[in-house]
Amino acid sequence: MKVKEILFGSDRLTPKQEQMREMALYPLAGIFTALANGLSFIIMNMILYNPINVDILGHSYDLCLIIKQFVSWVATIITAYTTNRIFVFRSHGNFILELLGFAAARLSTFLLIEIALFSCMVMWMENHLGIPQDKLIILIGSFEFTYIYIVKALNNIVLVIFNFVLSKWIVFRSSSKYQEMKAREKKNVT
């Protein structure tokens, strides 16, 4: 297999090779997506540094965290859809339907993982472990690496797993059927 075939796929690949290619590229696309998510979160964290405290279920919570999460989610959607459609799943499906399906799948993981799970992790860390989210772990130059970034990294691991399952089996499934059809056509020709 050539590098170009790995990155962009090829009709010469067998279904097994195509599956291996997807499995190899998805984590790479996930790394780019996680970087987009993390970097946009860091930028928003530097912009929105004053907390807006609200009471949620008897616990004080910073509303700015939800805003930061939303902005990083939008950056993630753009990066993830582009890399998944072009490189990982080589989709030839209807762009609008896939984009809507992708956004719906990502909206569900945004609400369940990026907002709910992240918020629960932060509240658990602050209220049960007594570790404030802004407690400094290490200072790198002028960047303060705090506990909120550890929670964000753990949250991203769970997020990548759920998003792969949704992308593979729901959003880009027509792309997989397209690849299977091309493989059958190739066998019938030879």
Backbone as CSV, one residue per row, in Angstrom:
resi,resn,N_x,N_y,N_z,CA_x,CA_y,CA_z,C_x,C_y,C_z
1,MET,0.838,-1.182,0.000,0.000,0.000,0.000,0.886,1.250,0.000
2,LYS,0.545,2.190,-0.830,1.268,3.449,-0.899,0.674,4.430,0.112
3,VAL,1.447,5.445,0.455,0.987,6.458,1.416,-0.281,7.129,0.902
4,LYS,-0.324,7.426,-0.385,-1.507,8.070,-0.962,-2.738,7.174,-0.804
5,GLU,-2.564,5.857,-0.977,-3.685,4.929,-0.801,-4.132,4.861,0.653
6,ILE,-3.194,4.993,1.564,-3.552,4.979,2.984,-4.334,6.239,3.341
7,LEU,-3.859,7.378,2.880,-4.530,8.644,3.217,-5.866,8.810,2.508
8,PHE,-5.896,8.524,1.230,-7.092,8.814,0.441,-7.861,7.571,0.013
9,GLY,-7.356,6.389,0.331,-8.012,5.166,-0.062,-7.809,4.893,-1.541
10,SER,-8.290,3.741,-1.969,-8.169,3.338,-3.362,-9.169,2.235,-3.633
11,ASP,-9.633,2.179,-4.869,-10.535,1.091,-5.244,-9.790,-0.242,-5.312
12,ARG,-8.470,-0.185,-5.295,-7.663,-1.409,-5.329,-7.630,-2.116,-3.979
13,LEU,-8.025,-1.442,-2.913,-7.968,-2.037,-1.584,-9.075,-3.059,-1.404
14,THR,-8.739,-4.157,-0.761,-9.754,-5.153,-0.428,-10.580,-4.616,0.741
15,PRO,-11.755,-5.183,0.983,-12.539,-4.720,2.139,-11.760,-4.819,3.461
16,LYS,-10.952,-5.860,3.610,-10.145,-6.010,4.832,-9.107,-4.896,4.925
17,GLN,-8.443,-4.577,3.811,-7.464,-3.497,3.809,-8.139,-2.146,4.074
18,GLU,-9.325,-1.967,3.498,-10.068,-0.718,3.722,-10.437,-0.575,5.192
19,GLN,-10.850,-1.682,5.801,-11.200,-1.654,7.221,-9.967,-1.335,8.070
20,MET,-8.833,-1.917,7.729,-7.598,-1.638,8.459,-7.175,-0.183,8.267
21,ARG,-7.371,0.340,7.057,-7.048,1.737,6.768,-7.899,2.666,7.624
22,GLU,-9.211,2.379,7.703,-10.110,3.190,8.532,-9.694,3.149,9.999
23,MET,-9.383,1.943,10.460,-9.012,1.773,11.870,-7.703,2.491,12.192
24,ALA,-6.809,2.613,11.214,-5.546,3.322,11.430,-5.732,4.829,11.344
25,LEU,-6.572,5.284,10.413,-6.733,6.720,10.217,-7.653,7.374,11.241
26,TYR,-8.637,6.631,11.763,-9.568,7.254,12.703,-8.852,7.804,13.944
27,PRO,-7.934,7.055,14.540,-7.219,7.648,15.681,-6.408,8.885,15.294
28,LEU,-5.825,8.889,14.099,-5.087,10.079,13.657,-6.029,11.265,13.487
29,ALA,-7.184,11.018,12.869,-8.184,12.078,12.738,-8.665,12.500,14.131
30,GLY,-8.770,11.522,15.033,-9.163,11.818,16.409,-8.161,12.701,17.127
31,ILE,-6.884,12.504,16.814,-5.850,13.343,17.422,-6.006,14.785,16.937
32,PHE,-6.203,14.959,15.619,-6.419,16.311,15.097,-7.681,16.935,15.695
33,THR,-8.716,16.132,15.825,-9.971,16.618,16.391,-9.788,16.994,17.862
34,ALA,-9.097,16.138,18.606,-8.843,16.428,20.022,-7.979,17.684,20.174
35,LEU,-7.015,17.860,19.275,-6.194,19.072,19.309,-7.045,20.310,19.038
36,ALA,-7.927,20.227,18.043,-8.820,21.355,17.753,-9.698,21.650,18.964
37,ASN,-10.202,20.587,19.595,-11.046,20.729,20.774,-10.251,21.351,21.921
38,GLY,-9.094,20.793,22.205,-8.289,21.273,23.321,-7.770,22.683,23.118
39,LEU,-7.261,22.972,21.918,-6.722,24.310,21.659,-7.806,25.380,21.702
40,SER,-8.961,25.077,21.134,-10.041,26.063,21.188,-10.523,26.257,22.626
41,PHE,-10.504,25.177,23.421,-10.875,25.293,24.832,-9.873,26.165,25.582
42,ILE,-8.587,25.948,25.317,-7.545,26.747,25.975,-7.698,28.222,25.610
43,ILE,-7.925,28.501,24.325,-8.105,29.889,23.885,-9.320,30.510,24.572
44,MET,-10.436,29.765,24.603,-11.631,30.292,25.271,-11.404,30.454,26.775
45,ASN,-10.616,29.562,27.356,-10.323,29.657,28.785,-9.504,30.912,29.083
46,MET,-8.669,31.314,28.135,-7.890,32.541,28.310,-8.758,33.790,28.105
47,ILE,-9.770,33.677,27.232,-10.665,34.810,26.967,-11.690,34.968,28.083
48,LEU,-12.346,33.861,28.446,-13.388,33.895,29.490,-12.810,33.394,30.807
49,TYR,-12.039,34.208,31.457,-11.382,33.776,32.684,-12.166,34.136,33.941
50,ASN,-13.136,35.051,33.852,-13.955,35.393,35.012,-15.167,34.474,35.077
51,PRO,-15.326,33.751,36.180,-16.455,32.823,36.272,-17.809,33.526,36.384
52,ILE,-18.828,32.868,35.860,-20.215,33.300,36.043,-20.880,32.154,36.797
53,ASN,-20.975,32.300,38.100,-21.468,31.209,38.930,-22.993,31.143,38.940
54,VAL,-23.507,29.931,38.756,-24.940,29.650,38.861,-25.098,28.435,39.771
55,ASP,-26.291,28.303,40.316,-26.563,27.187,41.200,-27.247,26.077,40.411
56,ILE,-26.612,24.906,40.335,-27.170,23.742,39.638,-27.232,22.593,40.624
57,LEU,-28.448,22.148,40.904,-28.679,21.041,41.833,-27.977,21.257,43.180
58,GLY,-28.032,22.474,43.652,-27.459,22.790,44.950,-25.960,23.011,44.953
59,HIS,-25.336,22.981,43.777,-23.896,23.209,43.683,-23.626,24.428,42.818
60,SER,-22.665,25.224,43.245,-22.269,26.386,42.452,-21.423,25.913,41.277
61,TYR,-21.753,26.418,40.087,-21.057,25.981,38.886,-20.794,27.174,37.977
62,ASP,-19.666,27.139,37.286,-19.245,28.228,36.403,-19.904,28.073,35.025
63,LEU,-20.804,28.978,34.668,-21.505,28.952,33.384,-20.551,29.139,32.204
64,CYS,-19.439,29.805,32.434,-18.445,29.995,31.362,-17.911,28.664,30.851
65,LEU,-17.909,27.641,31.703,-17.440,26.326,31.250,-18.306,25.796,30.113
66,ILE,-19.616,26.007,30.200,-20.506,25.545,29.130,-20.227,26.321,27.849
67,ILE,-19.990,27.601,27.957,-19.666,28.412,26.770,-18.357,27.928,26.149
68,LYS,-17.358,27.682,26.984,-16.066,27.188,26.492,-16.237,25.835,25.804
69,GLN,-17.026,24.972,26.410,-17.281,23.654,25.831,-17.989,23.778,24.478
70,PHE,-18.944,24.687,24.370,-19.684,24.848,23.121,-18.771,25.320,21.991
71,VAL,-17.942,26.299,22.267,-17.030,26.810,21.239,-16.056,25.714,20.806
72,SER,-15.526,24.965,21.759,-14.606,23.884,21.394,-15.339,22.779,20.646
73,TRP,-16.619,22.571,20.936,-17.423,21.584,20.210,-17.595,21.996,18.747
74,VAL,-17.852,23.261,18.484,-18.009,23.739,17.106,-16.703,23.520,16.328
75,ALA,-15.574,23.860,16.930,-14.276,23.629,16.280,-14.063,22.140,16.018
76,THR,-14.509,21.326,16.940,-14.387,19.875,16.799,-15.248,19.356,15.657
77,ILE,-16.476,19.833,15.546,-17.383,19.396,14.471,-16.761,19.671,13.113
78,ILE,-16.252,20.857,12.926,-15.664,21.233,11.636,-14.477,20.331,11.308
79,THR,-13.593,20.148,12.270,-12.405,19.321,12.053,-12.784,17.861,11.843
80,ALA,-13.637,17.330,12.700,-13.987,15.909,12.642,-14.743,15.548,11.364
81,TYR,-15.718,16.353,10.989,-16.484,16.034,9.785,-15.578,16.039,8.553
82,THR,-14.722,17.035,8.469,-13.837,17.146,7.313,-12.890,15.950,7.230
83,THR,-12.221,15.627,8.315,-11.266,14.517,8.284,-11.962,13.174,8.097
84,ASN,-13.113,12.983,8.723,-13.830,11.714,8.565,-14.370,11.523,7.154
85,ARG,-14.956,12.549,6.605,-15.529,12.434,5.259,-14.446,12.223,4.196
86,ILE,-13.380,12.986,4.255,-12.361,12.939,3.211,-11.397,11.770,3.396
87,PHE,-10.849,11.616,4.588,-9.770,10.658,4.781,-10.219,9.308,5.329
88,VAL,-10.955,9.306,6.418,-11.249,8.048,7.103,-12.260,7.207,6.339
89,PHE,-13.450,7.726,6.121,-14.516,6.923,5.534,-14.676,7.119,4.030
90,ARG,-13.902,8.060,3.439,-13.939,8.318,1.993,-15.383,8.358,1.500
91,SER,-16.162,9.134,2.146,-17.596,9.122,1.893,-17.963,9.730,0.543
92,HIS,-18.924,9.067,-0.095,-19.516,9.562,-1.338,-21.014,9.764,-1.152
93,GLY,-21.438,9.742,0.116,-22.852,9.905,0.418,-23.302,11.347,0.241
94,ASN,-24.596,11.537,0.409,-25.187,12.865,0.294,-24.584,13.777,1.363
95,PHE,-23.946,14.840,0.905,-23.233,15.757,1.803,-24.141,16.327,2.881
96,ILE,-25.304,16.822,2.475,-26.223,17.472,3.426,-26.748,16.464,4.447
97,LEU,-27.175,15.291,3.983,-27.692,14.285,4.914,-26.613,13.818,5.890
98,GLU,-25.413,13.612,5.359,-24.324,13.196,6.245,-23.975,14.283,7.246
99,LEU,-23.905,15.506,6.784,-23.574,16.609,7.685,-24.625,16.746,8.784
100,LEU,-25.894,16.631,8.412,-26.966,16.694,9.417,-26.885,15.523,10.391
101,GLY,-26.659,14.324,9.852,-26.507,13.149,10.712,-25.298,13.269,11.626
102,PHE,-24.200,13.756,11.062,-22.980,13.947,11.829,-23.206,14.962,12.947
103,ALA,-23.834,16.078,12.606,-24.103,17.115,13.606,-25.047,16.582,14.690
104,ALA,-26.055,15.798,14.292,-26.984,15.228,15.281,-26.266,14.252,16.204
105,ALA,-25.417,13.399,15.618,-24.655,12.450,16.440,-23.734,13.199,17.387
106,ARG,-23.056,14.214,16.870,-22.135,14.979,17.694,-22.879,15.829,18.722
107,LEU,-24.084,16.284,18.392,-24.881,17.022,19.371,-25.226,16.113,20.555
108,SER,-25.555,14.853,20.258,-25.871,13.926,21.354,-24.651,13.691,22.238
109,THR,-23.462,13.512,21.622,-22.271,13.326,22.452,-21.857,14.634,23.135
110,PHE,-22.171,15.757,22.507,-21.898,17.050,23.149,-22.706,17.172,24.441
111,LEU,-24.000,16.874,24.342,-24.862,17.007,25.520,-24.536,15.969,26.587
112,LEU,-24.338,14.709,26.156,-24.120,13.631,27.123,-22.706,13.588,27.692
113,ILE,-21.713,13.863,26.849,-20.329,13.709,27.299,-19.665,15.044,27.589
114,GLU,-19.720,15.969,26.618,-18.988,17.224,26.805,-19.642,18.140,27.828
115,ILE,-20.948,18.080,27.953,-21.604,18.928,28.959,-21.883,18.119,30.228
116,ALA,-22.681,17.069,30.113,-23.108,16.332,31.313,-21.939,15.647,32.020
117,LEU,-21.203,14.794,31.293,-20.099,14.076,31.929,-19.011,15.041,32.405
118,PHE,-18.647,16.006,31.555,-17.627,16.987,31.934,-18.058,17.744,33.188
119,SER,-19.295,18.207,33.205,-19.798,18.952,34.365,-19.791,18.091,35.619
120,CYS,-20.225,16.840,35.479,-20.224,15.928,36.636,-18.802,15.685,37.135
121,MET,-17.865,15.525,36.198,-16.471,15.303,36.590,-15.908,16.517,37.328
122,VAL,-16.205,17.712,36.824,-15.720,18.934,37.469,-16.362,19.083,38.848
123,MET,-17.685,18.884,38.943,-18.366,19.007,40.244,-17.852,17.963,41.227
124,TRP,-17.622,16.736,40.738,-17.105,15.677,41.602,-15.710,16.041,42.106
125,MET,-14.879,16.551,41.191,-13.517,16.943,41.543,-13.542,18.057,42.601
126,GLU,-14.403,19.062,42.392,-14.442,20.195,43.319,-15.156,19.857,44.629
127,ASN,-16.309,19.188,44.529,-17.136,18.984,45.710,-16.778,17.752,46.533
128,HIS,-16.266,16.707,45.900,-15.971,15.478,46.644,-14.479,15.294,46.904
129,LEU,-13.644,15.736,45.978,-12.202,15.632,46.183,-11.615,16.913,46.754
130,GLY,-12.386,18.013,46.675,-11.925,19.289,47.203,-10.818,19.936,46.377
131,ILE,-10.748,19.589,45.080,-9.727,20.162,44.202,-10.385,21.216,43.327
132,PRO,-10.042,22.480,43.502,-10.617,23.506,42.628,-10.092,23.338,41.203
133,GLN,-10.957,23.638,40.234,-10.590,23.459,38.827,-9.411,24.310,38.405
134,ASP,-9.195,25.418,39.087,-8.107,26.305,38.700,-6.833,26.080,39.513
135,LYS,-6.771,24.953,40.250,-5.567,24.647,41.031,-4.437,24.313,40.068
136,LEU,-3.344,24.989,40.235,-2.184,24.863,39.351,-1.492,23.520,39.546
137,ILE,-1.215,22.854,38.418,-0.422,21.628,38.447,1.014,21.959,38.054
138,ILE,1.138,22.668,36.928,2.463,23.047,36.435,2.334,24.338,35.636
139,LEU,3.389,25.124,35.675,3.438,26.371,34.916,4.445,26.188,33.779
140,ILE,3.964,26.347,32.537,4.822,26.232,31.361,4.841,27.595,30.697
141,GLY,5.924,28.309,30.874,5.964,29.688,30.393,4.937,30.499,31.153
142,SER,4.007,31.107,30.427,2.923,31.836,31.085,1.624,31.021,31.090
143,PHE,1.688,29.777,30.582,0.504,28.922,30.555,0.401,28.133,31.854
144,GLU,-0.743,28.272,32.516,-0.991,27.566,33.763,-1.768,26.290,33.475
145,PHE,-1.122,25.137,33.639,-1.775,23.840,33.439,-2.473,23.481,34.736
146,THR,-3.820,23.523,34.719,-4.616,23.277,35.929,-5.375,21.957,35.807
147,TYR,-6.061,21.573,36.870,-6.793,20.315,36.903,-7.919,20.243,35.869
148,ILE,-8.436,21.377,35.448,-9.510,21.378,34.457,-9.040,20.730,33.161
149,TYR,-7.742,20.846,32.864,-7.201,20.263,31.636,-7.077,18.736,31.736
150,ILE,-6.867,18.226,32.924,-6.861,16.764,33.102,-8.265,16.224,32.865
151,VAL,-9.264,16.900,33.433,-10.659,16.498,33.219,-10.990,16.564,31.730
152,LYS,-10.550,17.605,31.071,-10.798,17.775,29.634,-10.160,16.633,28.839
153,ALA,-8.955,16.242,29.171,-8.271,15.148,28.461,-9.006,13.822,28.670
154,LEU,-9.404,13.527,29.897,-10.161,12.293,30.166,-11.493,12.294,29.414
155,ASN,-12.136,13.437,29.403,-13.404,13.588,28.688,-13.216,13.330,27.197
156,ASN,-12.109,13.798,26.620,-11.841,13.593,25.194,-11.657,12.126,24.840
157,ILE,-11.069,11.332,25.738,-10.896,9.895,25.484,-12.261,9.220,25.343
158,VAL,-13.155,9.490,26.270,-14.510,8.923,26.205,-15.220,9.409,24.943
159,LEU,-15.042,10.658,24.621,-15.680,11.269,23.459,-15.253,10.608,22.150
160,VAL,-13.971,10.348,21.972,-13.464,9.732,20.741,-14.069,8.346,20.545
161,ILE,-14.159,7.573,21.602,-14.730,6.222,21.502,-16.192,6.281,21.056
162,PHE,-16.984,7.104,21.705,-18.400,7.217,21.345,-18.582,7.755,19.932
163,ASN,-17.782,8.729,19.557,-17.920,9.317,18.222,-17.529,8.351,17.113
164,PHE,-16.552,7.489,17.345,-16.200,6.490,16.329,-17.375,5.558,16.086
165,VAL,-17.955,5.081,17.152,-19.092,4.160,17.026,-20.226,4.817,16.251
166,LEU,-20.563,6.037,16.601,-21.644,6.733,15.902,-21.286,7.020,14.438
167,SER,-20.048,7.427,14.172,-19.638,7.720,12.794,-19.632,6.469,11.934
168,LYS,-19.068,5.409,12.452,-18.922,4.166,11.678,-20.269,3.511,11.406
169,TRP,-21.117,3.432,12.403,-22.334,2.631,12.270,-23.574,3.435,11.929
170,ILE,-23.528,4.744,12.037,-24.730,5.530,11.732,-24.476,6.547,10.624
171,VAL,-23.536,7.449,10.800,-23.368,8.573,9.872,-22.801,8.155,8.530
172,PHE,-21.687,7.428,8.535,-21.011,7.094,7.286,-21.262,5.646,6.853
173,ARG,-22.333,5.052,7.297,-22.603,3.661,6.935,-22.842,3.493,5.442
174,SER,-23.419,4.483,4.772,-23.620,4.383,3.325,-22.277,4.365,2.610
175,SER,-21.273,5.004,3.190,-19.933,4.982,2.617,-19.365,3.576,2.685
176,SER,-19.595,2.864,3.795,-19.125,1.486,3.926,-19.823,0.598,2.908
177,LYS,-21.122,0.823,2.710,-21.852,0.042,1.707,-21.306,0.326,0.319
178,TYR,-20.913,1.570,0.065,-20.329,1.944,-1.215,-19.026,1.176,-1.432
179,GLN,-18.212,1.089,-0.401,-16.949,0.368,-0.515,-17.191,-1.123,-0.754
180,GLU,-18.178,-1.706,-0.064,-18.504,-3.115,-0.280,-18.990,-3.349,-1.704
181,MET,-19.817,-2.447,-2.228,-20.317,-2.568,-3.588,-19.163,-2.515,-4.587
182,LYS,-18.220,-1.567,-4.390,-17.057,-1.454,-5.273,-16.221,-2.725,-5.222
183,ALA,-16.075,-3.330,-4.046,-15.296,-4.563,-3.903,-15.984,-5.711,-4.638
184,ARG,-17.318,-5.792,-4.540,-18.055,-6.852,-5.267,-17.929,-6.668,-6.761
185,GLU,-18.038,-5.403,-7.227,-17.876,-5.116,-8.651,-16.491,-5.529,-9.132
186,LYS,-15.490,-5.261,-8.321,-14.109,-5.607,-8.680,-13.946,-7.112,-8.796
187,LYS,-14.550,-7.874,-7.877,-14.485,-9.341,-7.930,-15.201,-9.886,-9.147
188,ASN,-16.347,-9.275,-9.477,-17.121,-9.743,-10.642,-16.384,-9.478,-11.952
189,VAL,-15.598,-8.426,-12.006,-14.873,-8.074,-13.235,-13.705,-9.036,-13.445
190,THR,-13.050,-9.433,-12.340,-11.875,-10.313,-12.470,-12.213,-11.758,-12.563
